[in-house]
Amino acid sequence: MSKPKSPLSLDSSLGMQRRASRLIPGMTQLLSKRPDMFSLGVWPGYFSRAAGAEVWDLDGNRYVDMSLGGIGANALGYADPDVDQAVVRAVASGTSCSLNCPEEVELAERLVGLHPWAGMARFARTGGEAMAVAVRIARAHTGRDTIAFCGYHGWHDWYLAANLGDTDSLDGHLLPGLAPAGVPRGLRGTALPFRYNRIEELSRIVAEHGDSLAAIVMEPLRNDLPEGDFLGQVRRLADTAGAVLVFDEISIGFRLTTGGAHLVVGGVSPDMAVFSKALGNGYPMAAILGREAVMRSTQKTFISSTYWTERIGPSAALAVIDKFERLDVPAHLARIGSLVQRGWREAALAHGLDIQVGGLPPMGHFSFGHAQAQAMKACFIQHMLEEGYLASNLFYAMWPHTEAHVAGYLEAVDKAFAETARVLARGDFEAVLRGRPAQTGFTRLN
């Protein structure tokens, strides 16, 4: 039996978490980066430096990041030299002033050129606010209030309103038990959920609420491919109801092709599409594309923000698009992701672990099929950190990931799965785990 590795020194990293917990509600600004979403007391939480596929924590520990790739925002990796150089040039020229930057016009031209169905673009800086912009435009265009939606679309009132009536409406879309505290009660009944590939659920919404339906909002795909003509049926229901079809491409965009995933899957064009995450490669940037008639309805309402006009975001996005086109980045992401998913399956089979692997190759995930799944996940995370990998049960492929990275990672996965299987057989997770397993319900994360 090999000698177990020594625990990592995390004094500075854990000390920063204690400081944050006293000053910042929830410890951080993004739920997906909270240490208690991984293994509290083990997950380093903060970084001092990041480059390519590598991350250094506050204690100087170096990791290869085989986890969330900046929560999907860094498809080109960390501190990408081409994107950073474009940003440095923008900074040297002044990032904002009393006039507008020409880069936003250039970016609108590039994005509309990539999406022939679109005619105009508006910009924001985060995905959630861009979705709120899209919903506002759809409501202004149709003069209606109700939104039918599928999947996760951010933290704004229009979306969380789904839980004002049935408190489980967002279960499976976001997190179980998500409380809509602070969302005006008057929005009750304005956000109606349906599940992916369940066209009968959307059909019922259209039949009951078609006259008040402003938009159908959904990711064109995320974990699963559309079955049959699912997206075509959604398109026809939107047309029947006179609703705006909005594709949320914040996560999947740029991972299957340069631009929206709907360009290569489903054969359906929306009326609007929203992009963020990979579009800026770590620099805040979001785009709302739409058909000209829909986008001109922006002028019927008030949508405006000073920092939507700064220069860094559009400059970064233009460099991102250039690199994606020049290097065919999506093909690399698919290849790396497929290797990882296959490796998960093989390692689990070798050690008798029941796992379910899902998601598209560039955005894969697995789950343990066991009552002690959370403890198993914490055991896996702890072992992988000691092997020098930031790893959870999700993997977002990045451009700097190489086959050598994957080979080393899968060797560590094999060891981690073996250790997890041994601890499971002994039933002594409490004796092994140095951190607290991730919580599963939102109410226990506040």
C-alpha positions in Angstrom: 0.0 0.0 0.0 1.4 3.4 -1.0 2.1 5.9 1.8 -0.8 8.5 2.1 0.1 12.0 1.1 0.4 14.7 3.8 -2.4 17.2 4.0 -1.8 20.4 2.1 -0.8 23.5 4.1 -3.8 25.9 3.7 -3.3 28.3 6.6 -3.5 31.4 4.5 -6.3 30.1 2.3 -8.5 29.1 5.2 -7.6 32.2 7.1 -8.9 34.3 4.2 -12.1 32.2 4.2 -12.6 33.1 7.9 -12.1 36.8 7.2 -14.5 36.6 4.3 -17.2 34.9 6.3 -17.2 37.8 8.8 -17.5 40.5 6.1 -19.2 39.1 3.0 -22.6 37.4 3.3 -22.2 33.9 1.8 -18.4 34.4 1.8 -18.2 35.2 -1.9 -20.2 36.7 -4.8 -20.9 33.5 -6.7 -22.6 30.5 -5.3 -20.6 28.1 -7.5 -17.3 29.4 -6.0 -18.3 28.9 -2.4 -15.9 26.5 -0.6 -18.9 24.8 1.0 -20.0 23.8 -2.5 -16.9 21.5 -2.6 -15.5 20.6 0.8 -15.3 23.3 3.5 -12.0 23.2 5.3 -10.2 21.5 2.4 -11.0 23.5 -0.7 -8.5 26.4 -1.0 -11.1 29.0 -2.0 -8.8 31.8 -3.1 -6.1 32.1 -5.7 -2.9 34.2 -5.9 -2.2 33.6 -9.5 -3.6 31.7 -12.5 -2.1 31.0 -15.9 -3.0 28.5 -18.7 -4.6 25.6 -16.8 -2.7 26.2 -13.6 -3.7 27.9 -10.4 -1.7 28.8 -7.3 -3.5 29.3 -3.9 -2.6 31.8 -1.2 -0.3 29.2 0.4 1.7 28.7 -2.7 0.2 25.3 -3.6 0.1 24.8 -7.4 -2.8 22.9 -9.0 -3.8 21.9 -12.5 -7.3 23.1 -12.8 -9.5 20.2 -14.0 -12.6 21.5 -12.5 -14.9 24.4 -13.6 -12.6 26.5 -15.8 -13.5 29.7 -14.0 -17.1 28.5 -13.9 -17.1 28.3 -17.6 -15.7 31.8 -18.2 -12.2 30.8 -19.3 -12.5 28.5 -22.3 -9.1 29.9 -23.5 -7.6 29.3 -20.1 -6.3 31.8 -17.6 -4.3 34.9 -18.5 -4.6 34.0 -22.2 -1.8 36.1 -23.9 -3.8 37.1 -26.9 -6.8 38.3 -25.0 -4.6 39.9 -22.3 -2.7 41.8 -25.0 -5.9 43.2 -26.5 -6.9 44.3 -23.0 -3.6 45.9 -22.3 -3.9 47.9 -25.6 -7.4 49.0 -24.5 -6.2 50.1 -21.1 -3.3 52.1 -22.7 -5.8 53.9 -24.9 -8.2 54.7 -22.0 -11.0 52.3 -21.0 -13.8 54.9 -20.8 -14.6 58.5 -21.5 -17.5 60.8 -22.5 -17.6 59.2 -25.9 -18.3 55.6 -27.0 -15.6 53.0 -27.9 -15.7 51.8 -31.5 -14.9 48.3 -30.4 -18.6 47.8 -29.5 -19.6 48.5 -33.0 -17.0 46.1 -34.3 -18.2 43.4 -31.9 -21.8 43.9 -32.9 -20.7 43.4 -36.6 -18.7 40.2 -35.7 -21.5 38.6 -33.7 -24.2 39.4 -36.2 -22.0 38.1 -38.9 -21.6 34.8 -37.0 -25.4 34.6 -36.6 -27.1 35.4 -39.9 -30.6 35.4 -38.4 -29.7 38.3 -36.1 -29.8 41.9 -37.1 -28.7 43.9 -34.0 -26.9 43.6 -30.7 -26.9 45.2 -27.2 -24.2 44.6 -24.6 -24.0 44.2 -20.9 -21.2 42.8 -18.6 -22.7 39.8 -16.9 -24.9 36.9 -18.0 -27.6 37.3 -15.4 -28.1 41.0 -16.2 -28.0 40.2 -19.9 -30.9 37.7 -19.5 -32.8 40.4 -17.6 -32.2 42.7 -20.5 -33.5 40.1 -23.0 -36.6 39.4 -21.0 -37.3 43.2 -20.7 -36.9 43.6 -24.5 -39.2 40.6 -25.1 -41.9 42.1 -22.8 -41.6 45.5 -24.4 -41.8 44.0 -27.9 -44.9 41.9 -27.2 -46.6 44.0 -24.5 -47.1 40.9 -22.5 -45.8 39.7 -19.1 -45.6 35.9 -18.8 -42.3 34.0 -19.4 -42.1 30.3 -20.1 -38.7 29.0 -19.2 -36.5 25.9 -19.1 -33.2 25.7 -17.2 -31.2 28.1 -15.1 -31.1 31.8 -16.1 -29.7 33.8 -13.2 -30.7 35.5 -10.0 -33.0 38.3 -11.2 -36.6 38.9 -10.1 -38.2 37.8 -13.4 -36.7 34.3 -12.9 -37.0 33.7 -9.2 -40.6 34.7 -9.5 -41.3 31.1 -10.5 -41.0 30.1 -6.8 -43.5 32.6 -5.5 -46.3 30.2 -6.1 -45.1 26.6 -6.0 -41.9 26.7 -4.0 -40.5 23.7 -5.9 -40.8 25.3 -9.4 -37.1 25.8 -9.7 -36.1 22.4 -8.4 -34.0 20.8 -11.1 -33.5 24.2 -12.8 -31.5 25.8 -10.1 -31.4 24.3 -6.6 -34.0 22.6 -4.4 -35.9 24.9 -2.1 -34.7 28.2 -3.5 -36.4 30.9 -1.5 -37.6 34.0 -3.5 -37.3 36.3 -0.5 -37.2 39.9 -1.7 -38.9 39.1 -5.0 -42.2 41.2 -5.3 -45.3 39.0 -4.7 -46.9 40.8 -7.6 -44.7 38.8 -10.0 -46.4 35.5 -8.9 -47.5 33.5 -11.9 -45.3 35.4 -14.4 -42.6 32.7 -14.7 -43.7 29.2 -15.7 -41.2 26.3 -15.9 -41.0 23.4 -18.3 -38.4 20.7 -18.7 -36.1 20.0 -21.5 -37.3 17.6 -24.1 -40.8 17.7 -22.5 -42.6 19.5 -25.3 -46.0 18.5 -23.8 -45.2 20.7 -20.8 -44.6 23.7 -22.9 -47.6 22.9 -25.0 -49.8 23.1 -21.9 -48.3 26.5 -21.0 -49.0 27.8 -24.4 -52.5 26.5 -24.4 -53.3 28.1 -21.0 -51.2 31.3 -21.2 -50.5 31.9 -24.9 -52.3 35.2 -25.0 -50.1 36.6 -22.2 -46.8 34.9 -23.2 -44.0 37.3 -23.9 -41.2 34.9 -24.3 -40.0 31.3 -24.2 -36.6 31.3 -22.6 -34.3 28.2 -22.7 -30.8 26.9 -23.3 -30.8 25.3 -26.7 -28.9 22.5 -25.0 -26.9 21.9 -21.9 -26.6 18.3 -20.6 -28.6 16.5 -23.3 -29.1 16.8 -27.0 -32.6 17.7 -28.2 -34.7 14.6 -28.9 -36.1 14.5 -32.4 -37.6 17.8 -33.5 -37.9 19.2 -29.9 -36.4 22.6 -30.8 -38.4 22.8 -34.0 -41.6 22.2 -31.9 -40.5 24.9 -29.5 -40.0 27.3 -32.4 -43.5 26.6 -33.8 -45.1 27.0 -30.4 -43.4 30.4 -30.0 -44.7 31.4 -33.4 -48.2 30.2 -32.5 -48.3 32.2 -29.3 -46.6 35.2 -30.8 -43.9 34.9 -28.2 -40.2 35.8 -28.5 -37.9 32.7 -28.5 -34.8 33.5 -26.4 -31.8 31.1 -26.4 -29.6 31.4 -23.3 -26.2 30.6 -24.7 -24.3 31.9 -21.6 -22.8 28.6 -20.7 -22.9 26.5 -23.9 -22.1 29.3 -26.3 -18.7 29.1 -28.1 -18.1 25.5 -26.8 -19.5 23.6 -29.8 -18.7 26.2 -32.5 -17.5 29.8 -32.7 -20.8 31.4 -31.7 -24.0 29.9 -30.5 -24.5 26.1 -30.1 -27.8 26.5 -31.9 -25.9 27.0 -35.1 -24.8 23.4 -35.1 -27.5 21.6 -33.1 -31.2 21.6 -33.7 -31.5 23.6 -36.9 -33.5 26.3 -35.2 -32.9 30.1 -35.1 -34.2 32.0 -32.1 -35.5 35.6 -32.0 -32.8 36.5 -29.4 -29.7 34.9 -28.0 -27.7 35.8 -25.0 -23.9 35.2 -24.5 -21.4 35.8 -21.7 -18.8 33.6 -19.9 -16.5 32.3 -22.8 -17.2 35.5 -24.8 -14.9 37.5 -22.5 -12.6 34.8 -21.3 -12.6 36.1 -17.8 -13.2 39.8 -18.6 -16.8 40.9 -17.9 -18.7 40.8 -21.2 -22.2 39.8 -22.3 -24.1 40.2 -25.5 -27.8 40.2 -26.4 -28.4 39.4 -30.1 -31.8 39.6 -31.8 -33.8 40.0 -34.9 -34.0 43.7 -35.9 -37.7 44.1 -35.2 -37.4 42.6 -31.8 -34.2 44.6 -30.8 -35.7 47.9 -31.9 -38.3 47.4 -29.2 -35.5 48.3 -26.8 -36.3 51.9 -27.6 -39.8 51.4 -26.1 -38.3 51.0 -22.6 -35.3 52.1 -20.5 -32.2 49.9 -20.6 -29.0 51.8 -19.9 -25.8 51.5 -17.8 -22.5 53.5 -17.8 -20.2 50.5 -17.5 -21.8 48.8 -20.4 -19.9 51.3 -22.5 -16.3 50.6 -21.2 -13.7 49.4 -23.7 -12.2 46.3 -22.0 -15.1 43.9 -22.5 -15.5 44.4 -26.2 -11.8 44.4 -26.8 -11.5 41.0 -25.0 -14.4 39.6 -26.9 -13.0 40.5 -30.3 -9.7 38.8 -29.4 -11.6 35.7 -28.2 -13.6 35.4 -31.4 -10.3 35.8 -33.4 -8.6 33.0 -31.5 -11.6 30.7 -31.6 -11.9 31.0 -35.4 -8.1 30.8 -36.0 -7.5 27.7 -33.9 -10.8 25.9 -34.0 -11.0 25.9 -30.2 -14.3 24.1 -29.9 -12.9 21.0 -31.6 -10.1 20.9 -29.0 -12.6 21.3 -26.1 -14.7 18.4 -27.4 -11.7 16.1 -27.8 -10.3 16.9 -24.3 -13.8 16.6 -22.7 -14.4 13.2 -24.4 -11.1 11.8 -23.0 -12.1 12.9 -19.5 -15.6 11.4 -19.6 -14.2 8.1 -20.9 -11.6 8.1 -18.2 -14.2 8.6 -15.5 -16.2 5.6 -16.7 -13.2 3.4 -16.9 -11.9 4.3 -13.5 -15.3 3.8 -11.9 -15.7 0.4 -13.5 -12.2 -0.6 -12.4 -13.0 0.1 -8.7 -16.7 -1.0 -8.6 -18.1 2.5 -8.2 -21.5 3.3 -9.5 -21.3 6.7 -11.3 -23.5 8.5 -13.8 -21.6 10.5 -16.4 -23.5 13.3 -18.1 -23.2 16.5 -20.0 -21.7 17.4 -23.3 -18.0 16.7 -23.7 -16.8 20.3 -23.2 -18.9 20.6 -20.0 -19.1 17.1 -18.5 -20.0 15.9 -15.0 -20.5 12.8 -13.0 -22.4 11.8 -9.9 -22.0 8.9 -7.4 -25.0 6.6 -7.3 -25.0 6.0 -3.6 -26.7 7.3 -0.4 -23.3 8.7 0.7 -22.7 10.5 -2.5 -21.8 13.8 -0.8 -19.2 12.2 1.4 -17.8 10.3 -1.6 -17.5 13.5 -3.5 -15.7 15.2 -0.6 -13.3 12.2 -0.4 -12.6 12.5 -4.1 -12.0 16.2 -3.9 -9.7 15.9 -0.9 -7.6 13.2 -2.6 -7.4 15.1 -5.9 -6.1 18.2 -4.1 -3.4 16.2 -2.5 -2.4 14.9 -6.0 -2.2 18.5 -7.2 -5.5 18.9 -9.0 -8.4 21.3 -8.5 -11.1 18.8 -9.2 -14.7 18.2 -8.4 -17.4 16.1 -10.1 -17.5 18.6 -13.0 -15.0 19.4 -15.8 -15.1 22.3 -18.2 -12.4 21.9 -20.9 -10.1 24.7 -21.7 -7.8 25.4 -24.6 -4.5 25.0 -22.6 -5.6 21.5 -21.4 -3.4 19.0 -23.1 -3.6 15.2 -23.5 -0.7 15.0 -21.0 -2.8 17.0 -18.5 -5.6 14.6 -19.0 -3.4 11.5 -18.6 -2.0 12.8 -15.3 -5.4 13.8 -14.1 -6.9 10.4 -14.9 -4.1 8.6 -13.1 -5.0 10.7 -10.1 -8.7 10.0 -10.6 -7.9 6.3 -10.6 -6.2 6.6 -7.2 -9.0 8.8 -5.9 -11.7 6.4 -7.0 -9.7 3.5 -5.4 -9.5 5.4 -2.1 -13.1 6.4 -2.2 -14.1 2.8 -2.8 -12.0 1.6 0.1 -13.4 4.2 2.5 -17.0 3.4 1.3 -16.4 -0.3 2.0 -15.1 0.5 5.5 -17.8 3.1 6.2 -15.5 5.5 7.9 -15.7 8.7 5.9 -15.8 10.7 9.2 -12.3 9.4 10.1 -10.9 10.2 6.7 -12.5 13.6 5.7 -10.7 16.7 6.9 -13.4 19.0 5.5 -17.2 19.2 5.5 -19.0 17.6 2.6 -20.9 20.0 0.3 -24.4 20.7 1.2 -27.2 19.8 -1.3 -30.0 22.2 -0.4 -30.0 26.0 -0.9 -31.5 26.6 2.5 -28.5 25.2 4.2 -26.1 27.3 2.2 -27.3 30.7 3.4 
